[in-house]
Amino acid sequence: MKVGIVYDPIYLEHETGSHPENSQRLVAIMQLLEESGLSQKLIHIPPRMATIKELLAAHSRGMIDNVEFYSQRGGGWLDGDTPSSPASYTAALYAAGGLLQATDAVLSGETNSAFALVRPPGHHATYDRSMGFCLFNNVAVAARYAEQKHGLERILIVDFDVHHGNGTQDVFYEDPSVMYFSTHQYPHYPGTGDFDEIGSGAARGNTINMPFPSGCGDDEYHRAYYEILAPVARRFRPQIIFVSAGYDTHWADDLAGMKVSVSGFADIVTLIKGLANDLCEGRMVFTLEGGYNLQALAYSVKATFDVLLGNSKIDDPMGQPGNRGWKPAVESILEQVKKVHQLV
């Protein structure tokens, strides 16, 4: 099993200080991959800068120019949550371009799957606005690239970040060639992603939102992916699966209130891998989104690589959350989503 990794020190140069989305996230991940020996088992894919033309497939020229302008003047806040620094524009070009390199590697057969460990993250960036820690929407740029360069006609994007990927939804809401599936805490930032947001026009039904209440853990997420993602993916029959991999759903992450464990992420990735094997020759491209508890993030990313490599043992030193004493009610929302998307 050939698994690729994209990483470069340029991603550390997007300097955000004490902001939750900071360079120590990648430092922690890479340190664990090296110490565990896993890094040596991966195919290292060098990133490149995305071109303006490639970015324009998912973003307005004004939005791109705005990111460059802030970096050129020394950095600043693109919105109330999203800082930039002198090197942020370059890092963001390499983040999007790193995912394009991963896409090329998978679609050329150089690797079966790949994980782009990039920052800044991307899934909140809309067509014309950087927001939510995100400068450019890396996965949206990559999906357009897969269509335009490689001629793909059906692309599935799966997003398990704790926050709804409003930007990704925004870009593809009217596009029948892309299916977007998201599990997320709701209501929570950015306030979008209710179950009745399903796409429009020819793409009606191609946006599938699973708006979970706070407190959901491994069992609830297992049900969403096996009972909802699996059948809609089989119906859509994608030619590649992109994954916005956000690990802020972990129970130890302070930016939200979900209860997923490292083993729970491994379960999600196992399901996605099985779908990819059945539907699109195993072709998967992961890109890093959120995840702000450094230990939880590092071990969750390692678990993702373990699943992709076919390793049966998952290291989960943090285990399950303490006794919750209750379980959130999810049956109703599961049934609503199934009904809206004709799964019942």
Protein Blocks (a to p, Z undefined) as FASTA:
>chain_A
ZZdddddfklmmmcghjafbdfklmmmmmmmmmmnommmmpccdddddddfklmmmmpcf
klmmmmmmmmmnopaafblklccdfklmmmmmmmmmmmmmmmmmmmnomambdcdddddd
fklpcfkbceehiabdfklmmmmmmmmmnopabdcdddfbfbdcfklmmmmmmmckbccd
ddddddddehiaifklgbeajlgojaccddddehiafklmmmmmmmmmmmmmmmnopabd
cddddfklpmklckbccfbdfklmmmmmmmmmmmmmmmngopacdddfedjbfklmmmmm
mmmmmmmnopabdcdfklpaddehiacdfklmmmmmmmmnopZZ
